[in-house]
Every structure is written in structure tokens, then in C-alpha cells.
Amino acid sequence: MKVVANFFIAIVAIEHLYILWIEMFAWTTVGKKTFRGFPPDLFEKTRTLAANQGLYNGFLAAGLIWSLCIEDPKWHLYVAVFFLTCVVVAGIYGGITASRSIIYKQALPAFIALVLVHL
């Protein structure tokens, strides 16, 4: 079960690295294609804001990757639970305030990983 849990942790980390890339480096290109519901003129105006959000997503990814590098089982669990919980909370908040799909795309995979690390 540990392998499956670590796989889900890695998936969530990769997802947040992808979000980091979009928000920090491709906001005005790939961001426009990804967030089609936003007015096109909004992307240039919010470039700095998106980069800041991307940085926070990078911190989440770094914490999840760090958890995968910890050999001590208890500390691996503690660090993984902390960062997965952060992702779940952020995903629920984003789902409530921005788009319901964020709950399914971000919070749900993190929640599944959170359950798996406890099995």
C-alpha cells in the first residue's frame, strides 16, 4: 500500500509543479488556453498575481517531494499528511470560490493520497 500512496503523492506533486509552470512561466500563453472562461485581456494584467500563486503551488509540490525522500516512516507520514492536507484545504477553498472543478482536480487526488498514507 505504501507504493500506491507514494504514487498518489507523486501525482499530486507533479500536478502542482505543472500549475507552478503555468502560473509562473506560461500565464499569458498556456494560461489563456487553460482558463478559457477568463477575459483575454486579464492575463497580462494578472501576470504577477498568477506568478505569486504559482510560487505557492511550488511550495506544496516541494513539500510533497520532500515527504517522498524521508526514510523514517513516522516523519514521512507527518510531512505527507501536512502537505496533502494543505492541498485538500486549498482545493476545497478554490472549489468554493473559483471553480467547482478544482475540488475534483486538486482536492480529490490529495484526499485519496491522504487516505492511502493511513492504510
Buried (B, 14 or more C-beta within 10 A) or exposed (E): EEEEBBEBBBBBBEBBBBBBBBBBBBBEEBBBEBBEEEEEEEBEEBBEEBBEBBEBBBEBBBBBBBBBEBEEEEEBBEBBBEBBEBBBEBBBEBBEEEEEEBBEBBBBBBBBBBEBBEE
